[in-house]
Amino acid sequence: MDMNFKTSDGTSLFLEREGNGVPCVYLHGGPGYWSKSFKYYVGGLLSEEMEMIYFDQRGCGRSEASSNSDYSLERLLQDLEEIRIYLGIEQWYVMGHSFGGLLAVNYADRFPERIKGLILSNITLDMKESFGCQIRKGRKLLGLEPLDFPIHDVSKLLDSFYQTVQQLLEKDLFYRLQFRSLLDKEKLDEIDMEFQAKSGFQSYIFSSESYFQDFRELTSAVSVPVLVLSGKYDYAIGPTHQESFQFKQAVYKVLGSGHHPYIENPEVFKKVVCEFIYS
């Protein structure tokens, strides 16, 4: 069932819920992407075991842009909490992919009493480090020498990133930061034909120092159970990024995948998630 949910500041968000059982909300990545592709490839499997809740973040996908351009971290977390209250859910699992994991961990820090557990797939908690990984891997794919880029200067870091991306795109190599095969990328492209990026959200994120903090420091304070999935070939995040997390109750699974395990092997993705929830 899909619907439109209006936040307290009047922004209309695209919202879906599917299945029965323990509730679990999915937070998509990007930043600035949508939830449709995840639901398409693995949603049917997950909804056999739990109630899945999907929404597109404000300014993303099928949701409205913020009328006052408020895409602050606090506002995004408030949107999520308002959805929980609207749906009448006391506690839920929060599942985040990529940038969505940054939101999930901050939500757990802000509203710990509302979390049954965290499911974190291929997430970044330090975007500076993850952009750095993409630059290093990208230059290697291009056959270029390593570059001494300023990882703590966000503006210069992003300039280096965009330059590397442009060169990768020119040589049809950019997909290799996220996918093990071109076929997997084409699967995602098939769903994303209807996707229209909205520049306001991503522009805000990439120009805001608050999103470029090292949020790994929050992990030691998270007391709920956590599942951390990572990809052995995920160069969008960094295949070892999760090794510096310090969750108190965590299960770590390294999958033989790239950045999108729910596309590469949805059955394995479902199995690992359900084992975590119902073990």
C-alpha positions in Angstrom: 0.0 0.0 0.0 1.4 3.4 -1.0 0.4 6.8 0.3 1.6 10.3 0.7 2.6 11.4 4.2 2.8 15.1 5.0 5.4 16.1 7.5 5.0 18.8 10.2 6.5 21.4 7.9 4.2 20.5 5.1 6.5 18.4 2.9 4.8 15.5 1.2 6.7 12.2 1.4 6.1 9.1 -0.7 5.5 6.2 1.7 4.8 2.5 1.3 4.2 -0.4 3.6 4.1 -4.1 2.6 3.9 -7.4 4.4 3.2 -8.5 8.0 5.3 -9.2 11.1 8.0 -7.2 12.8 8.2 -3.6 11.3 11.3 -2.5 9.5 11.8 0.8 7.8 14.2 1.1 4.9 16.4 4.2 4.4 17.8 4.6 0.9 21.2 6.0 0.0 22.5 8.4 -2.6 22.5 10.9 -1.1 19.4 11.8 -3.2 18.4 8.4 -4.5 15.0 6.6 -3.9 13.6 3.3 -2.4 12.1 1.9 -5.5 15.0 -0.3 -6.7 15.5 -1.9 -3.3 11.8 -2.7 -3.0 11.8 -4.1 -6.5 14.7 -6.5 -6.1 14.3 -7.7 -2.5 11.1 -6.2 -1.1 9.0 -9.2 -2.0 11.3 -11.6 -0.3 11.6 -9.5 2.9 7.8 -8.8 3.1 7.3 -12.6 3.5 8.9 -12.3 6.9 8.3 -8.8 8.2 6.4 -5.6 7.6 8.6 -3.4 5.3 8.1 0.3 5.3 9.7 2.4 2.5 9.8 6.1 1.9 11.7 8.5 -0.3 13.5 11.1 1.7 12.4 14.7 1.2 13.7 16.1 -2.0 14.4 12.6 -3.3 12.6 10.3 -5.8 8.8 10.6 -5.5 8.8 12.9 -2.5 8.4 16.6 -2.6 11.3 19.0 -2.2 11.4 21.0 1.0 9.7 24.4 0.5 12.3 26.0 2.7 15.3 23.9 1.5 15.6 22.3 5.0 17.6 19.1 4.4 19.4 19.2 7.7 20.3 16.0 9.5 17.9 17.0 12.4 15.0 17.5 9.9 15.6 14.1 8.2 15.6 12.4 11.5 12.4 14.2 12.5 10.8 13.1 9.3 11.6 9.5 10.2 10.2 9.8 13.7 7.0 11.5 12.4 6.5 8.5 10.1 6.8 6.1 13.0 4.3 8.0 15.0 1.9 8.3 12.1 2.0 4.5 11.5 1.5 3.8 15.2 4.6 1.8 15.6 6.2 1.6 19.1 9.5 0.1 18.0 11.0 -0.9 14.7 14.1 -2.2 13.0 15.8 0.5 10.9 17.6 -0.7 7.8 19.9 1.7 6.0 21.9 1.3 2.8 24.9 3.5 1.9 24.1 7.1 3.0 20.9 5.7 4.6 23.1 4.0 7.2 24.4 7.4 8.3 20.8 8.4 9.0 20.0 5.1 10.7 22.9 5.4 13.2 22.1 9.0 13.9 18.4 8.1 14.4 19.5 5.3 16.9 21.5 7.9 18.7 18.7 10.4 18.8 15.7 8.0 19.5 17.3 4.9 21.1 14.1 3.8 22.7 12.4 3.5 19.3 14.9 1.0 17.9 14.6 -2.8 18.0 17.8 -3.2 16.0 19.8 -1.7 13.1 20.4 -3.4 9.8 23.3 -1.6 8.0 24.1 -2.6 4.5 27.2 -1.2 2.8 27.0 2.0 4.8 29.3 5.0 5.2 29.7 6.7 8.5 32.4 9.0 7.2 31.7 10.3 3.8 35.2 11.9 3.5 36.8 8.4 3.8 34.4 6.9 1.4 34.9 9.6 -1.3 38.6 9.1 -0.7 38.2 5.4 -1.4 36.4 6.1 -4.7 39.2 8.5 -5.8 41.9 6.0 -5.0 40.1 3.1 -6.7 39.1 5.2 -9.6 42.6 6.4 -10.3 43.8 2.8 -10.1 41.2 1.7 -12.7 42.3 4.6 -14.9 45.9 3.5 -14.6 46.9 6.8 -12.9 49.4 7.4 -10.2 48.0 7.8 -6.6 47.0 11.3 -5.8 47.7 13.2 -2.6 44.2 14.7 -2.2 43.1 16.8 0.8 40.7 14.5 2.6 39.8 16.9 5.3 39.1 19.8 2.9 35.6 18.8 1.7 35.4 21.2 -1.2 38.8 20.1 -2.6 38.0 16.5 -1.9 34.8 16.7 -3.9 36.6 18.5 -6.7 39.0 15.6 -6.9 36.1 13.1 -6.8 34.2 14.8 -9.6 37.3 15.0 -11.8 37.9 11.3 -11.2 34.3 10.4 -11.9 34.4 12.3 -15.2 37.4 10.4 -16.4 35.8 7.1 -15.4 32.6 7.9 -17.2 34.6 8.8 -20.4 36.1 5.3 -20.3 32.9 3.5 -19.2 34.6 2.4 -15.9 32.5 4.3 -13.3 30.2 1.3 -12.7 33.1 -0.7 -11.3 33.1 1.4 -8.1 29.8 -0.1 -7.2 29.2 -3.3 -9.3 31.1 -6.5 -10.0 29.5 -6.7 -13.4 27.9 -4.5 -16.0 24.9 -6.7 -15.9 24.2 -5.8 -12.3 24.4 -2.1 -13.2 22.0 -2.7 -16.1 19.5 -4.3 -13.7 19.6 -1.1 -11.6 19.4 1.2 -14.7 16.2 -0.7 -15.8 14.4 0.4 -12.6 15.9 3.9 -12.5 14.6 4.8 -16.0 11.8 6.7 -14.2 14.1 8.3 -11.6 14.6 12.0 -11.8 17.3 13.5 -9.6 16.5 16.7 -7.7 19.6 18.8 -7.3 18.5 20.6 -4.1 18.9 17.7 -1.7 22.3 16.5 -2.9 23.6 20.1 -3.2 22.7 20.7 0.4 24.3 17.5 1.7 27.5 18.1 -0.2 27.8 21.7 0.9 27.1 21.0 4.6 30.0 20.3 6.9 27.6 18.7 9.3 27.2 15.6 7.1 30.9 15.2 6.6 31.6 14.4 10.3 33.1 11.1 11.3 30.0 9.5 12.7 31.8 6.3 13.6 32.2 7.9 17.0 28.5 7.3 17.6 28.8 3.5 17.2 30.2 2.8 20.7 27.0 4.3 22.3 24.5 2.2 20.3 23.2 -0.5 22.6 20.7 -2.3 20.4 21.7 -5.3 18.2 23.3 -4.4 14.9 23.8 -6.3 11.7 26.6 -4.9 9.5 26.8 -6.1 5.9 29.7 -5.1 3.7 30.8 -5.9 0.2 34.3 -7.4 -0.5 34.2 -5.4 -3.8 32.4 -2.3 -2.6 34.6 0.6 -3.6 31.8 3.2 -3.2 32.1 2.9 0.5 35.4 1.0 1.0 35.6 -2.7 1.6 37.1 -2.3 5.1 35.2 0.8 6.2 33.2 -1.2 8.7 36.3 -2.5 10.6 36.4 0.8 12.6 32.8 0.5 13.9 32.5 -0.1 17.6 29.0 -1.4 18.1 28.4 -3.2 21.4 26.2 -5.9 20.0 27.1 -6.4 16.3 27.1 -9.2 13.8 29.4 -8.6 10.9 29.0 -10.3 7.5 31.3 -9.7 4.6 29.5 -10.6 1.3 31.2 -11.4 -2.0 29.4 -8.5 -3.5 29.8 -4.9 -4.6 27.7 -2.0 -3.3 24.3 -3.5 -4.0 24.0 -7.0 -2.5 20.2 -6.9 -2.7 20.6 -6.9 -6.5 23.5 -9.3 -6.9 22.0 -12.0 -4.6 18.6 -11.1 -3.1 18.1 -14.5 -1.6 21.3 -14.4 0.4 20.5 -10.8 1.5 17.1 -12.0 2.8 18.6 -15.0 4.5 21.2 -13.0 6.4 18.7 -10.3 7.4 16.1 -12.8 8.6 18.7 -14.9 10.5 19.7 -11.7 12.4 16.1 -10.6 13.2 14.8 -14.1 14.2 17.9 -15.7 15.8 
